[in-house]
Amino acid sequence: MRLPAAVLFDMDGLLVQTEQVWHEAEGIVVASLGAEWGPEHQGALVGGPIEYAVSYMIDHAGGGHDHNEVRTLLVDTVERLLLAEPVHWSPGARELLLALEMAGVPCALVSASWRNLVDAVSDAVLHEVGHGIFATTIAGDEVERTKPFPDPYLLAAERIGVPPEHCVVLEDSHTGARAGMAAGALVVAVPSLRAIEPAPGLLVVGSLLELSPEILGEWSHQWSPRA
């Protein structure tokens, strides 16, 4: 049985359904700045770094607000909302993660979100499955350049100790897909709020329910043949 060397999971929108949490938090923060927030604004931020999201929100509210204060308010609000609810898995995410563990494939959680938000989700996952399941976790504030740059995925592969081209990256956004492709990994995208077109090194599926360790392994070996 051919397997990928490692599978690197994006967090928001791919592993867990947090779009509504982010939308609610963004709405709370933007309302405190005196403006309104709709789905069209949320769609512009999918998969992007938090610094861009904060700048976008400030500009949308007319400017004049302190970037660091708004960022802190956003992160704190998202964390509070995440901790208030159980983890909401994306369809097939829990099953795929456990199947990869059973097959002996190391997995990483690689997010553009900050460390306290990654910890909130990974702790919820640990509580849900009863044990730690990720070989490593990467947060957006731990790398010099976050997605769409390859740095987070390169760091995850380095920590696990495998070549990035032998890894499979699972993503839901253009920004994350670009990061995985730039790292040299095979990317499998499950689009969330915006459509993603297939490309060399970028496969698109409708749901994680369509995937298994064997399928990912076959695709990975086709992308980067090895003995």
Secondary structure, DSSP 8 states (H G I E B T S, - for coil): ----SEEEE-TBTTTB--HHHHHHHHHHHHHHTT----HHHHHTTTT--HHHHHHHHHHHTTS-S-HHHHHHHHHHHHHHHHHTS---B-TTHHHHHHHHHHTT--EEEE-SS-HHHHHHHHHHHHHHHSS---SEEE-GGGSSS-TTSSHHHHHHHHHHTS-GGGEEEEESSHHHHHHHHHTT-EEEE--SSS----BTTEEE-S-GGG--HHHHHHHHHHHS---
